[in-house]
Amino acid sequence: MTLKIKYSDFTLHTRSKTLPYFISDKDILLETAKDLLYQEKLDNSVRLLGLSLSNLNTEKKTKQEEPNTVSVQLKFGF
């Protein structure tokens, strides 16, 4: 997960964190994003935040591997 912070004076800070597992829970995603955002005191007023995810699990599981599972698209309440 990578967080980019653009400040009002157009400076840019990038912070990232690699988790040892795939994220499938929005609460873990948001908590990790907050951890990145508040690693240090914010220098100035923020004009733009960007959050990106990489190294996604794109492997499809067969029904034999995980019976009775349902895939769901996560929605964010903001």
N, CA, C and O atoms as a Tripos MOL2 file, in Angstrom:
@<TRIPOS>MOLECULE
protein
  312   311    78     0     0
PROTEIN
NO_CHARGES

@<TRIPOS>ATOM
      1 N           0.8490   -1.1610    0.0000 N.3       1 MET1
      2 CA          0.0000    0.0000    0.0000 C.3       1 MET1
      3 C           0.9010    1.2320    0.0000 C.2       1 MET1
      4 O           1.8780    1.2990    0.7460 O.2       1 MET1
      5 N           0.5680    2.1880   -0.8290 N.am      2 THR2
      6 CA          1.3440    3.4250   -0.9280 C.3       2 THR2
      7 C           0.4150    4.6190   -0.7390 C.2       2 THR2
      8 O          -0.6560    4.6920   -1.3410 O.2       2 THR2
      9 N           0.8400    5.5470    0.1030 N.am      3 LEU3
     10 CA          0.0920    6.7740    0.3430 C.3       3 LEU3
     11 C           0.9290    7.9420   -0.1430 C.2       3 LEU3
     12 O           2.0840    8.0900    0.2560 O.2       3 LEU3
     13 N           0.3520    8.7750   -1.0050 N.am      4 LYS4
     14 CA          1.0190    9.9930   -1.4600 C.3       4 LYS4
     15 C           0.2860   11.1810   -0.8550 C.2       4 LYS4
     16 O          -0.9410   11.2690   -0.9130 O.2       4 LYS4
     17 N           1.0540   12.0840   -0.2790 N.am      5 ILE5
     18 CA          0.5010   13.2820    0.3490 C.3       5 ILE5
     19 C           1.0410   14.4930   -0.3920 C.2       5 ILE5
     20 O           2.2500   14.7220   -0.4200 O.2       5 ILE5
     21 N           0.1440   15.2700   -0.9940 N.am      6 LYS6
     22 CA          0.5390   16.5080   -1.6620 C.3       6 LYS6
     23 C           0.0690   17.6630   -0.7840 C.2       6 LYS6
     24 O          -1.1080   17.7680   -0.4380 O.2       6 LYS6
     25 N           1.0160   18.5200   -0.4390 N.am      7 TYR7
     26 CA          0.7290   19.6500    0.4370 C.3       7 TYR7
     27 C           0.3750   20.8890   -0.3690 C.2       7 TYR7
     28 O           0.5700   20.9300   -1.5830 O.2       7 TYR7
     29 N          -0.1480   21.8990    0.3180 N.am      8 SER8
     30 CA         -0.5700   23.1310   -0.3540 C.3       8 SER8
     31 C           0.5950   23.8770   -1.0010 C.2       8 SER8
     32 O           0.3840   24.6730   -1.9160 O.2       8 SER8
     33 N           1.8280   23.6300   -0.5340 N.am      9 ASP9
     34 CA          2.9880   24.2630   -1.1680 C.3       9 ASP9
     35 C           3.5590   23.3870   -2.2970 C.2       9 ASP9
     36 O           4.6720   23.6190   -2.7680 O.2       9 ASP9
     37 N           2.7770   22.3700   -2.7270 N.am     10 PHE10
     38 CA          3.0890   21.4650   -3.8420 C.3      10 PHE10
     39 C           4.2520   20.5060   -3.5590 C.2      10 PHE10
     40 O           4.7760   19.8950   -4.4900 O.2      10 PHE10
     41 N           4.6630   20.3640   -2.2970 N.am     11 THR11
     42 CA          5.6290   19.3170   -1.9730 C.3      11 THR11
     43 C           4.8840   17.9930   -1.9000 C.2      11 THR11
     44 O           3.6750   17.9580   -1.6720 O.2      11 THR11
     45 N           5.6140   16.9150   -2.0940 N.am     12 LEU12
     46 CA          5.0310   15.5910   -2.1440 C.3      12 LEU12
     47 C           5.7910   14.6640   -1.2080 C.2      12 LEU12
     48 O           7.0210   14.6200   -1.2370 O.2      12 LEU12
     49 N           5.0690   13.9250   -0.3830 N.am     13 HIS13
     50 CA          5.6650   12.8930    0.4660 C.3      13 HIS13
     51 C           4.9950   11.5690    0.1250 C.2      13 HIS13
     52 O           3.7820   11.5070   -0.0760 O.2      13 HIS13
     53 N           5.7910   10.5220    0.0630 N.am     14 THR14
     54 CA          5.2750    9.1910   -0.2280 C.3      14 THR14
     55 C           5.6470    8.2570    0.9100 C.2      14 THR14
     56 O           6.7880    8.2350    1.3720 O.2      14 THR14
     57 N           4.6720    7.4940    1.3470 N.am     15 ARG15
     58 CA          4.8930    6.5110    2.4100 C.3      15 ARG15
     59 C           4.2860    5.1950    1.9550 C.2      15 ARG15
     60 O           3.2290    5.1760    1.3240 O.2      15 ARG15
     61 N           4.9580    4.0910    2.2780 N.am     16 SER16
     62 CA          4.4090    2.8040    1.8610 C.3      16 SER16
     63 C           4.6250    1.7440    2.9290 C.2      16 SER16
     64 O           5.4910    1.8620    3.7970 O.2      16 SER16
     65 N           3.8140    0.7160    2.8330 N.am     17 LYS17
     66 CA          3.9090   -0.3960    3.7710 C.3      17 LYS17
     67 C           3.5080   -1.6670    3.0210 C.2      17 LYS17
     68 O           2.5290   -1.6840    2.2750 O.2      17 LYS17
     69 N           4.2750   -2.7130    3.2330 N.am     18 THR18
     70 CA          3.9670   -4.0080    2.6560 C.3      18 THR18
     71 C           3.4930   -4.9320    3.7680 C.2      18 THR18
     72 O           4.1810   -5.1270    4.7700 O.2      18 THR18
     73 N           2.3210   -5.4890    3.5760 N.am     19 LEU19
     74 CA          1.7750   -6.4190    4.5640 C.3      19 LEU19
     75 C           2.1270   -7.8500    4.1580 C.2      19 LEU19
     76 O           2.2580   -8.1420    2.9700 O.2      19 LEU19
     77 N           2.2810   -8.7390    5.1330 N.am     20 PRO20
     78 CA          2.6760  -10.1120    4.8190 C.3      20 PRO20
     79 C           1.5110  -10.9950    4.3420 C.2      20 PRO20
     80 O           1.6700  -12.2060    4.1940 O.2      20 PRO20
     81 N           0.3570  -10.3920    4.1080 N.am     21 TYR21
     82 CA         -0.8220  -11.1550    3.6970 C.3      21 TYR21
     83 C          -1.6860  -10.2700    2.8020 C.2      21 TYR21
     84 O          -1.5270   -9.0490    2.7770 O.2      21 TYR21
     85 N          -2.6060  -10.9040    2.0660 N.am     22 PHE22
     86 CA         -3.5280  -10.1540    1.2270 C.3      22 PHE22
     87 C          -4.6320   -9.5570    2.0880 C.2      22 PHE22
     88 O          -5.0860  -10.1770    3.0500 O.2      22 PHE22
     89 N          -5.0590   -8.3490    1.7360 N.am     23 ILE23
     90 CA         -6.1030   -7.6510    2.4870 C.3      23 ILE23
     91 C          -7.4440   -7.9100    1.8080 C.2      23 ILE23
     92 O          -7.5880   -7.7130    0.6010 O.2      23 ILE23
     93 N          -8.4110   -8.3490    2.5860 N.am     24 SER24
     94 CA         -9.7630   -8.5110    2.0480 C.3      24 SER24
     95 C         -10.8000   -7.8460    2.9510 C.2      24 SER24
     96 O         -12.0040   -8.0120    2.7540 O.2      24 SER24
     97 N         -10.3290   -7.1020    3.9280 N.am     25 ASP25
     98 CA        -11.2100   -6.4550    4.8920 C.3      25 ASP25
     99 C         -10.9760   -4.9470    4.8440 C.2      25 ASP25
    100 O          -9.8430   -4.4870    4.9890 O.2      25 ASP25
    101 N         -12.0470   -4.1790    4.6420 N.am     26 LYS26
    102 CA        -11.8900   -2.7300    4.5110 C.3      26 LYS26
    103 C         -11.3760   -2.0900    5.7960 C.2      26 LYS26
    104 O         -10.7090   -1.0560    5.7430 O.2      26 LYS26
    105 N         -11.6750   -2.6870    6.9510 N.am     27 ASP27
    106 CA        -11.2010   -2.1240    8.2180 C.3      27 ASP27
    107 C          -9.6750   -2.1970    8.3110 C.2      27 ASP27
    108 O          -9.0420   -1.2590    8.7960 O.2      27 ASP27
    109 N          -9.0860   -3.2920    7.8550 N.am     28 ILE28
    110 CA         -7.6260   -3.4220    7.8410 C.3      28 ILE28
    111 C          -7.0290   -2.4340    6.8460 C.2      28 ILE28
    112 O          -6.0010   -1.8130    7.1150 O.2      28 ILE28
    113 N          -7.6780   -2.2930    5.7000 N.am     29 LEU29
    114 CA         -7.2240   -1.3430    4.6820 C.3      29 LEU29
    115 C          -7.2130    0.0770    5.2300 C.2      29 LEU29
    116 O          -6.2230    0.7920    5.0750 O.2      29 LEU29
    117 N          -8.2900    0.4880    5.8630 N.am     30 LEU30
    118 CA         -8.3820    1.8520    6.3960 C.3      30 LEU30
    119 C          -7.4240    2.0690    7.5650 C.2      30 LEU30
    120 O          -6.8340    3.1430    7.6840 O.2      30 LEU30
    121 N          -7.2610    1.0730    8.4220 N.am     31 GLU31
    122 CA         -6.3400    1.1970    9.5550 C.3      31 GLU31
    123 C          -4.8990    1.3420    9.0610 C.2      31 GLU31
    124 O          -4.1340    2.1420    9.6000 O.2      31 GLU31
    125 N          -4.5320    0.5740    8.0440 N.am     32 THR32
    126 CA         -3.1850    0.6720    7.4790 C.3      32 THR32
    127 C          -2.9750    2.0340    6.8270 C.2      32 THR32
    128 O          -1.9020    2.6240    6.9570 O.2      32 THR32
    129 N          -3.9850    2.5360    6.1310 N.am     33 ALA33
    130 CA         -3.8920    3.8660    5.5210 C.3      33 ALA33
    131 C          -3.7290    4.9450    6.5950 C.2      33 ALA33
    132 O          -2.9390    5.8720    6.4170 O.2      33 ALA33
    133 N          -4.4540    4.8400    7.6900 N.am     34 LYS34
    134 CA         -4.3160    5.8040    8.7930 C.3      34 LYS34
    135 C          -2.9220    5.7340    9.4070 C.2      34 LYS34
    136 O          -2.3230    6.7620    9.7250 O.2      34 LYS34
    137 N          -2.4100    4.5140    9.5710 N.am     35 ASP35
    138 CA         -1.0530    4.3600   10.1050 C.3      35 ASP35
    139 C          -0.0410    5.0780    9.2240 C.2      35 ASP35
    140 O           0.8660    5.7410    9.7280 O.2      35 ASP35
    141 N          -0.1940    4.9490    7.9100 N.am     36 LEU36
    142 CA          0.7180    5.6250    6.9870 C.3      36 LEU36
    143 C           0.5560    7.1430    7.0720 C.2      36 LEU36
    144 O           1.5420    7.8790    7.0630 O.2      36 LEU36
    145 N          -0.6780    7.5990    7.1530 N.am     37 LEU37
    146 CA         -0.9420    9.0320    7.1800 C.3      37 LEU37
    147 C          -0.3700    9.6830    8.4350 C.2      37 LEU37
    148 O           0.1650   10.7890    8.3660 O.2      37 LEU37
    149 N          -0.4750    9.0180    9.5680 N.am     38 TYR38
    150 CA         -0.0630    9.6260   10.8280 C.3      38 TYR38
    151 C           1.2880    9.1240   11.3430 C.2      38 TYR38
    152 O           1.5540    9.1920   12.5430 O.2      38 TYR38
    153 N           2.1440    8.6200   10.4420 N.am     39 GLN39
    154 CA          3.4970    8.2170   10.8430 C.3      39 GLN39
    155 C           4.2660    9.3860   11.4260 C.2      39 GLN39
    156 O           4.9990    9.2390   12.4040 O.2      39 GLN39
    157 N           4.0930   10.5380   10.8200 N.am     40 GLU40
    158 CA          4.7420   11.7740   11.2670 C.3      40 GLU40
    159 C           3.7050   12.8830   11.2550 C.2      40 GLU40
    160 O           2.6520   12.7650   10.6280 O.2      40 GLU40
    161 N           4.0200   13.9580   11.9540 N.am     41 LYS41
    162 CA          3.1350   15.1200   11.9460 C.3      41 LYS41
    163 C           3.0910   15.6840   10.5310 C.2      41 LYS41
    164 O           4.1180   15.7590    9.8550 O.2      41 LYS41
    165 N           1.9060   16.0800   10.0850 N.am     42 LEU42
    166 CA          1.7580   16.6620    8.7540 C.3      42 LEU42
    167 C           2.4030   18.0390    8.7460 C.2      42 LEU42
    168 O           2.1440   18.8540    9.6320 O.2      42 LEU42
    169 N           3.2440   18.3020    7.7470 N.am     43 ASP43
    170 CA          4.0370   19.5180    7.6700 C.3      43 ASP43
    171 C           3.2280   20.7800    7.3950 C.2      43 ASP43
    172 O           3.5510   21.8520    7.9060 O.2      43 ASP43
    173 N           2.2010   20.6540    6.6080 N.am     44 ASN44
    174 CA          1.4990   21.8120    6.0850 C.3      44 ASN44
    175 C           0.0560   21.3850    5.8370 C.2      44 ASN44
    176 O          -0.3120   20.2500    6.1410 O.2      44 ASN44
    177 N          -0.7540   22.2680    5.2940 N.am     45 SER45
    178 CA         -2.1100   21.8510    4.9370 C.3      45 SER45
    179 C          -2.0390   20.9370    3.7060 C.2      45 SER45
    180 O          -1.2660   21.1790    2.7790 O.2      45 SER45
    181 N          -2.8520   19.8990    3.7210 N.am     46 VAL46
    182 CA         -2.8510   18.8870    2.6630 C.3      46 VAL46
    183 C          -3.8450   19.2820    1.5980 C.2      46 VAL46
    184 O          -4.9690   19.6780    1.9060 O.2      46 VAL46
    185 N          -3.4340   19.1760    0.3280 N.am     47 ARG47
    186 CA         -4.3620   19.4800   -0.7550 C.3      47 ARG47
    187 C          -4.8360   18.2400   -1.4800 C.2      47 ARG47
    188 O          -5.8790   18.2660   -2.1330 O.2      47 ARG47
    189 N          -4.0680   17.1240   -1.3730 N.am     48 LEU48
    190 CA         -4.4590   15.9120   -2.0850 C.3      48 LEU48
    191 C          -3.8440   14.6890   -1.4170 C.2      48 LEU48
    192 O          -2.6670   14.6940   -1.0550 O.2      48 LEU48
    193 N          -4.6470   13.6440   -1.2580 N.am     49 LEU49
    194 CA         -4.1570   12.3570   -0.7620 C.3      49 LEU49
    195 C          -4.4120   11.3090   -1.8330 C.2      49 LEU49
    196 O          -5.4660   11.3050   -2.4680 O.2      49 LEU49
    197 N          -3.4580   10.4340   -2.0290 N.am     50 GLY50
    198 CA         -3.6230    9.3340   -2.9790 C.3      50 GLY50
    199 C          -3.2310    8.0320   -2.3200 C.2      50 GLY50
    200 O          -2.1900    7.9500   -1.6680 O.2      50 GLY50
    201 N          -4.0450    7.0260   -2.4820 N.am     51 LEU51
    202 CA         -3.7750    5.7200   -1.9120 C.3      51 LEU51
    203 C          -3.7940    4.7020   -3.0290 C.2      51 LEU51
    204 O          -4.7590    4.6280   -3.7890 O.2      51 LEU51
    205 N          -2.7310    3.9120   -3.1360 N.am     52 SER52
    206 CA         -2.7010    2.8800   -4.1730 C.3      52 SER52
    207 C          -2.3360    1.5420   -3.5560 C.2      52 SER52
    208 O          -1.6050    1.4660   -2.5690 O.2      52 SER52
    209 N          -2.8590    0.4990   -4.1600 N.am     53 LEU53
    210 CA         -2.5880   -0.8680   -3.7290 C.3      53 LEU53
    211 C          -1.8780   -1.5880   -4.8550 C.2      53 LEU53
    212 O          -2.1970   -1.3970   -6.0290 O.2      53 LEU53
    213 N          -0.9180   -2.4120   -4.4940 N.am     54 SER54
    214 CA         -0.2050   -3.1870   -5.5060 C.3      54 SER54
    215 C           0.0150   -4.5990   -5.0000 C.2      54 SER54
    216 O          -0.2970   -4.9120   -3.8510 O.2      54 SER54
    217 N           0.5480   -5.4440   -5.8530 N.am     55 ASN55
    218 CA          0.7670   -6.8580   -5.5410 C.3      55 ASN55
    219 C          -0.5430   -7.5110   -5.1190 C.2      55 ASN55
    220 O          -0.6250   -8.1760   -4.0860 O.2      55 ASN55
    221 N          -1.5700   -7.3020   -5.9490 N.am     56 LEU56
    222 CA         -2.9000   -7.8180   -5.6450 C.3      56 LEU56
    223 C          -2.9830   -9.3110   -5.9230 C.2      56 LEU56
    224 O          -2.2900   -9.8290   -6.7990 O.2      56 LEU56
    225 N          -3.8210   -9.9840   -5.1850 N.am     57 ASN57
    226 CA         -4.0530  -11.4100   -5.3990 C.3      57 ASN57
    227 C          -5.0430  -11.5480   -6.5450 C.2      57 ASN57
    228 O          -6.2420  -11.3320   -6.3640 O.2      57 ASN57
    229 N          -4.5530  -11.9030   -7.7050 N.am     58 THR58
    230 CA         -5.4120  -12.0240   -8.8790 C.3      58 THR58
    231 C          -5.7010  -13.4770   -9.2380 C.2      58 THR58
    232 O          -6.3570  -13.7560  -10.2410 O.2      58 THR58
    233 N          -5.2120  -14.3950   -8.4210 N.am     59 GLU59
    234 CA         -5.4640  -15.8120   -8.6850 C.3      59 GLU59
    235 C          -6.9120  -16.1430   -8.3460 C.2      59 GLU59
    236 O          -7.4140  -15.7990   -7.2760 O.2      59 GLU59
    237 N          -7.5720  -16.8210   -9.2860 N.am     60 LYS60
    238 CA         -8.9410  -17.2380   -9.0300 C.3      60 LYS60
    239 C          -8.9200  -18.6120   -8.3870 C.2      60 LYS60
    240 O          -8.2150  -19.5150   -8.8350 O.2      60 LYS60
    241 N          -9.6880  -18.7500   -7.3530 N.am     61 LYS61
    242 CA         -9.7790  -20.0240   -6.6600 C.3      61 LYS61
    243 C         -10.8910  -20.8460   -7.2920 C.2      61 LYS61
    244 O         -11.9140  -20.3090   -7.7180 O.2      61 LYS61
    245 N         -10.6800  -22.1360   -7.3460 N.am     62 THR62
    246 CA        -11.7230  -23.0140   -7.8600 C.3      62 THR62
    247 C         -12.7130  -23.3080   -6.7470 C.2      62 THR62
    248 O         -12.4010  -23.1460   -5.5670 O.2      62 THR62
    249 N         -13.8860  -23.7340   -7.1200 N.am     63 LYS63
    250 CA        -14.9040  -24.0510   -6.1160 C.3      63 LYS63
    251 C         -14.4660  -25.2170   -5.2500 C.2      63 LYS63
    252 O         -14.9190  -25.3510   -4.1130 O.2      63 LYS63
    253 N         -13.5920  -26.0600   -5.7750 N.am     64 GLN64
    254 CA        -13.1090  -27.1830   -4.9840 C.3      64 GLN64
    255 C         -12.2010  -26.6970   -3.8520 C.2      64 GLN64
    256 O         -12.1660  -27.3030   -2.7810 O.2      64 GLN64
    257 N         -11.4720  -25.6150   -4.0840 N.am     65 GLU65
    258 CA        -10.5630  -25.0900   -3.0550 C.3      65 GLU65
    259 C         -11.3220  -24.4270   -1.9120 C.2      65 GLU65
    260 O         -10.9840  -24.6180   -0.7440 O.2      65 GLU65
    261 N         -12.3510  -23.6460   -2.2510 N.am     66 GLU66
    262 CA        -13.1200  -22.9300   -1.2340 C.3      66 GLU66
    263 C         -14.6110  -23.0740   -1.5230 C.2      66 GLU66
    264 O         -15.1980  -22.2110   -2.1770 O.2      66 GLU66
    265 N         -15.2180  -24.1290   -1.0540 N.am     67 PRO67
    266 CA        -16.6540  -24.2750   -1.2870 C.3      67 PRO67
    267 C         -17.4450  -23.2660   -0.4530 C.2      67 PRO67
    268 O         -16.9940  -22.8230    0.6040 O.2      67 PRO67
    269 N         -18.6250  -22.9140   -0.9470 N.am     68 ASN68
    270 CA        -19.5460  -22.0160   -0.2400 C.3      68 ASN68
    271 C         -18.9510  -20.6330    0.0250 C.2      68 ASN68
    272 O         -19.2090  -20.0470    1.0760 O.2      68 ASN68
    273 N         -18.1710  -20.1100   -0.8990 N.am     69 THR69
    274 CA        -17.6500  -18.7540   -0.7370 C.3      69 THR69
    275 C         -18.3430  -17.8180   -1.7110 C.2      69 THR69
    276 O         -18.8370  -18.2380   -2.7580 O.2      69 THR69
    277 N         -18.3710  -16.5660   -1.3560 N.am     70 VAL70
    278 CA        -18.9830  -15.5530   -2.2010 C.3      70 VAL70
    279 C         -17.9770  -14.4310   -2.3750 C.2      70 VAL70
    280 O         -17.3860  -13.9800   -1.3940 O.2      70 VAL70
    281 N         -17.7680  -13.9700   -3.6050 N.am     71 SER71
    282 CA        -16.8860  -12.8320   -3.8550 C.3      71 SER71
    283 C         -17.7030  -11.5600   -3.7820 C.2      71 SER71
    284 O         -18.8160  -11.4960   -4.3050 O.2      71 SER71
    285 N         -17.1430  -10.5370   -3.1260 N.am     72 VAL72
    286 CA        -17.8640   -9.2810   -2.9620 C.3      72 VAL72
    287 C         -16.9190   -8.1260   -3.2870 C.2      72 VAL72
    288 O         -15.7450   -8.1550   -2.9190 O.2      72 VAL72
    289 N         -17.4310   -7.1230   -3.9690 N.am     73 GLN73
    290 CA        -16.6810   -5.9030   -4.2400 C.3      73 GLN73
    291 C         -16.8060   -5.0150   -3.0190 C.2      73 GLN73
    292 O         -17.9180   -4.7180   -2.5830 O.2      73 GLN73
    293 N         -15.6730   -4.5810   -2.4520 N.am     74 LEU74
    294 CA        -15.7050   -3.6960   -1.2940 C.3      74 LEU74
    295 C         -16.1700   -2.3120   -1.7010 C.2      74 LEU74
    296 O         -15.8200   -1.8240   -2.7750 O.2      74 LEU74
    297 N         -16.9570   -1.6790   -0.8470 N.am     75 LYS75
    298 CA        -17.4320   -0.3170   -1.0700 C.3      75 LYS75
    299 C         -16.9550    0.5360    0.0900 C.2      75 LYS75
    300 O         -16.9430    0.0850    1.2350 O.2      75 LYS75
    301 N         -16.5710    1.7420   -0.1970 N.am     76 PHE76
    302 CA        -16.1080    2.6640    0.8310 C.3      76 PHE76
    303 C         -17.1740    3.6960    1.1110 C.2      76 PHE76
    304 O         -17.8340    4.1860    0.1940 O.2      76 PHE76
    305 N         -17.3430    4.0270    2.3810 N.am     77 GLY77
    306 CA        -18.3850    4.9610    2.7800 C.3      77 GLY77
    307 C         -17.9450    6.4070    2.7650 C.2      77 GLY77
    308 O         -18.4370    7.2060    3.5620 O.2      77 GLY77
    309 N         -17.0360    6.7650    1.8830 N.am     78 PHE78
    310 CA        -16.6260    8.1660    1.7930 C.3      78 PHE78
    311 C         -16.4920    8.5820    0.3700 C.2      78 PHE78
    312 O         -16.1540    9.7330    0.0920 O.2      78 PHE78
@<TRIPOS>BOND
     1     1     2 1
     2     2     3 1
     3     3     4 2
     4     3     5 am
     5     5     6 1
     6     6     7 1
     7     7     8 2
     8     7     9 am
     9     9    10 1
    10    10    11 1
    11    11    12 2
    12    11    13 am
    13    13    14 1
    14    14    15 1
    15    15    16 2
    16    15    17 am
    17    17    18 1
    18    18    19 1
    19    19    20 2
    20    19    21 am
    21    21    22 1
    22    22    23 1
    23    23    24 2
    24    23    25 am
    25    25    26 1
    26    26    27 1
    27    27    28 2
    28    27    29 am
    29    29    30 1
    30    30    31 1
    31    31    32 2
    32    31    33 am
    33    33    34 1
    34    34    35 1
    35    35    36 2
    36    35    37 am
    37    37    38 1
    38    38    39 1
    39    39    40 2
    40    39    41 am
    41    41    42 1
    42    42    43 1
    43    43    44 2
    44    43    45 am
    45    45    46 1
    46    46    47 1
    47    47    48 2
    48    47    49 am
    49    49    50 1
    50    50    51 1
    51    51    52 2
    52    51    53 am
    53    53    54 1
    54    54    55 1
    55    55    56 2
    56    55    57 am
    57    57    58 1
    58    58    59 1
    59    59    60 2
    60    59    61 am
    61    61    62 1
    62    62    63 1
    63    63    64 2
    64    63    65 am
    65    65    66 1
    66    66    67 1
    67    67    68 2
    68    67    69 am
    69    69    70 1
    70    70    71 1
    71    71    72 2
    72    71    73 am
    73    73    74 1
    74    74    75 1
    75    75    76 2
    76    75    77 am
    77    77    78 1
    78    78    79 1
    79    79    80 2
    80    79    81 am
    81    81    82 1
    82    82    83 1
    83    83    84 2
    84    83    85 am
    85    85    86 1
    86    86    87 1
    87    87    88 2
    88    87    89 am
    89    89    90 1
    90    90    91 1
    91    91    92 2
    92    91    93 am
    93    93    94 1
    94    94    95 1
    95    95    96 2
    96    95    97 am
    97    97    98 1
    98    98    99 1
    99    99   100 2
   100    99   101 am
   101   101   102 1
   102   102   103 1
   103   103   104 2
   104   103   105 am
   105   105   106 1
   106   106   107 1
   107   107   108 2
   108   107   109 am
   109   109   110 1
   110   110   111 1
   111   111   112 2
   112   111   113 am
   113   113   114 1
   114   114   115 1
   115   115   116 2
   116   115   117 am
   117   117   118 1
   118   118   119 1
   119   119   120 2
   120   119   121 am
   121   121   122 1
   122   122   123 1
   123   123   124 2
   124   123   125 am
   125   125   126 1
   126   126   127 1
   127   127   128 2
   128   127   129 am
   129   129   130 1
   130   130   131 1
   131   131   132 2
   132   131   133 am
   133   133   134 1
   134   134   135 1
   135   135   136 2
   136   135   137 am
   137   137   138 1
   138   138   139 1
   139   139   140 2
   140   139   141 am
   141   141   142 1
   142   142   143 1
   143   143   144 2
   144   143   145 am
   145   145   146 1
   146   146   147 1
   147   147   148 2
   148   147   149 am
   149   149   150 1
   150   150   151 1
   151   151   152 2
   152   151   153 am
   153   153   154 1
   154   154   155 1
   155   155   156 2
   156   155   157 am
   157   157   158 1
   158   158   159 1
   159   159   160 2
   160   159   161 am
   161   161   162 1
   162   162   163 1
   163   163   164 2
   164   163   165 am
   165   165   166 1
   166   166   167 1
   167   167   168 2
   168   167   169 am
   169   169   170 1
   170   170   171 1
   171   171   172 2
   172   171   173 am
   173   173   174 1
   174   174   175 1
   175   175   176 2
   176   175   177 am
   177   177   178 1
   178   178   179 1
   179   179   180 2
   180   179   181 am
   181   181   182 1
   182   182   183 1
   183   183   184 2
   184   183   185 am
   185   185   186 1
   186   186   187 1
   187   187   188 2
   188   187   189 am
   189   189   190 1
   190   190   191 1
   191   191   192 2
   192   191   193 am
   193   193   194 1
   194   194   195 1
   195   195   196 2
   196   195   197 am
   197   197   198 1
   198   198   199 1
   199   199   200 2
   200   199   201 am
   201   201   202 1
   202   202   203 1
   203   203   204 2
   204   203   205 am
   205   205   206 1
   206   206   207 1
   207   207   208 2
   208   207   209 am
   209   209   210 1
   210   210   211 1
   211   211   212 2
   212   211   213 am
   213   213   214 1
   214   214   215 1
   215   215   216 2
   216   215   217 am
   217   217   218 1
   218   218   219 1
   219   219   220 2
   220   219   221 am
   221   221   222 1
   222   222   223 1
   223   223   224 2
   224   223   225 am
   225   225   226 1
   226   226   227 1
   227   227   228 2
   228   227   229 am
   229   229   230 1
   230   230   231 1
   231   231   232 2
   232   231   233 am
   233   233   234 1
   234   234   235 1
   235   235   236 2
   236   235   237 am
   237   237   238 1
   238   238   239 1
   239   239   240 2
   240   239   241 am
   241   241   242 1
   242   242   243 1
   243   243   244 2
   244   243   245 am
   245   245   246 1
   246   246   247 1
   247   247   248 2
   248   247   249 am
   249   249   250 1
   250   250   251 1
   251   251   252 2
   252   251   253 am
   253   253   254 1
   254   254   255 1
   255   255   256 2
   256   255   257 am
   257   257   258 1
   258   258   259 1
   259   259   260 2
   260   259   261 am
   261   261   262 1
   262   262   263 1
   263   263   264 2
   264   263   265 am
   265   265   266 1
   266   266   267 1
   267   267   268 2
   268   267   269 am
   269   269   270 1
   270   270   271 1
   271   271   272 2
   272   271   273 am
   273   273   274 1
   274   274   275 1
   275   275   276 2
   276   275   277 am
   277   277   278 1
   278   278   279 1
   279   279   280 2
   280   279   281 am
   281   281   282 1
   282   282   283 1
   283   283   284 2
   284   283   285 am
   285   285   286 1
   286   286   287 1
   287   287   288 2
   288   287   289 am
   289   289   290 1
   290   290   291 1
   291   291   292 2
   292   291   293 am
   293   293   294 1
   294   294   295 1
   295   295   296 2
   296   295   297 am
   297   297   298 1
   298   298   299 1
   299   299   300 2
   300   299   301 am
   301   301   302 1
   302   302   303 1
   303   303   304 2
   304   303   305 am
   305   305   306 1
   306   306   307 1
   307   307   308 2
   308   307   309 am
   309   309   310 1
   310   310   311 1
   311   311   312 2
@<TRIPOS>SUBSTRUCTURE
     1 MET1         2 RESIDUE 1 A MET
     2 THR2         6 RESIDUE 1 A THR
     3 LEU3        10 RESIDUE 1 A LEU
     4 LYS4        14 RESIDUE 1 A LYS
     5 ILE5        18 RESIDUE 1 A ILE
     6 LYS6        22 RESIDUE 1 A LYS
     7 TYR7        26 RESIDUE 1 A TYR
     8 SER8        30 RESIDUE 1 A SER
     9 ASP9        34 RESIDUE 1 A ASP
    10 PHE10       38 RESIDUE 1 A PHE
    11 THR11       42 RESIDUE 1 A THR
    12 LEU12       46 RESIDUE 1 A LEU
    13 HIS13       50 RESIDUE 1 A HIS
    14 THR14       54 RESIDUE 1 A THR
    15 ARG15       58 RESIDUE 1 A ARG
    16 SER16       62 RESIDUE 1 A SER
    17 LYS17       66 RESIDUE 1 A LYS
    18 THR18       70 RESIDUE 1 A THR
    19 LEU19       74 RESIDUE 1 A LEU
    20 PRO20       78 RESIDUE 1 A PRO
    21 TYR21       82 RESIDUE 1 A TYR
    22 PHE22       86 RESIDUE 1 A PHE
    23 ILE23       90 RESIDUE 1 A ILE
    24 SER24       94 RESIDUE 1 A SER
    25 ASP25       98 RESIDUE 1 A ASP
    26 LYS26      102 RESIDUE 1 A LYS
    27 ASP27      106 RESIDUE 1 A ASP
    28 ILE28      110 RESIDUE 1 A ILE
    29 LEU29      114 RESIDUE 1 A LEU
    30 LEU30      118 RESIDUE 1 A LEU
    31 GLU31      122 RESIDUE 1 A GLU
    32 THR32      126 RESIDUE 1 A THR
    33 ALA33      130 RESIDUE 1 A ALA
    34 LYS34      134 RESIDUE 1 A LYS
    35 ASP35      138 RESIDUE 1 A ASP
    36 LEU36      142 RESIDUE 1 A LEU
    37 LEU37      146 RESIDUE 1 A LEU
    38 TYR38      150 RESIDUE 1 A TYR
    39 GLN39      154 RESIDUE 1 A GLN
    40 GLU40      158 RESIDUE 1 A GLU
    41 LYS41      162 RESIDUE 1 A LYS
    42 LEU42      166 RESIDUE 1 A LEU
    43 ASP43      170 RESIDUE 1 A ASP
    44 ASN44      174 RESIDUE 1 A ASN
    45 SER45      178 RESIDUE 1 A SER
    46 VAL46      182 RESIDUE 1 A VAL
    47 ARG47      186 RESIDUE 1 A ARG
    48 LEU48      190 RESIDUE 1 A LEU
    49 LEU49      194 RESIDUE 1 A LEU
    50 GLY50      198 RESIDUE 1 A GLY
    51 LEU51      202 RESIDUE 1 A LEU
    52 SER52      206 RESIDUE 1 A SER
    53 LEU53      210 RESIDUE 1 A LEU
    54 SER54      214 RESIDUE 1 A SER
    55 ASN55      218 RESIDUE 1 A ASN
    56 LEU56      222 RESIDUE 1 A LEU
    57 ASN57      226 RESIDUE 1 A ASN
    58 THR58      230 RESIDUE 1 A THR
    59 GLU59      234 RESIDUE 1 A GLU
    60 LYS60      238 RESIDUE 1 A LYS
    61 LYS61      242 RESIDUE 1 A LYS
    62 THR62      246 RESIDUE 1 A THR
    63 LYS63      250 RESIDUE 1 A LYS
    64 GLN64      254 RESIDUE 1 A GLN
    65 GLU65      258 RESIDUE 1 A GLU
    66 GLU66      262 RESIDUE 1 A GLU
    67 PRO67      266 RESIDUE 1 A PRO
    68 ASN68      270 RESIDUE 1 A ASN
    69 THR69      274 RESIDUE 1 A THR
    70 VAL70      278 RESIDUE 1 A VAL
    71 SER71      282 RESIDUE 1 A SER
    72 VAL72      286 RESIDUE 1 A VAL
    73 GLN73      290 RESIDUE 1 A GLN
    74 LEU74      294 RESIDUE 1 A LEU
    75 LYS75      298 RESIDUE 1 A LYS
    76 PHE76      302 RESIDUE 1 A PHE
    77 GLY77      306 RESIDUE 1 A GLY
    78 PHE78      310 RESIDUE 1 A PHE
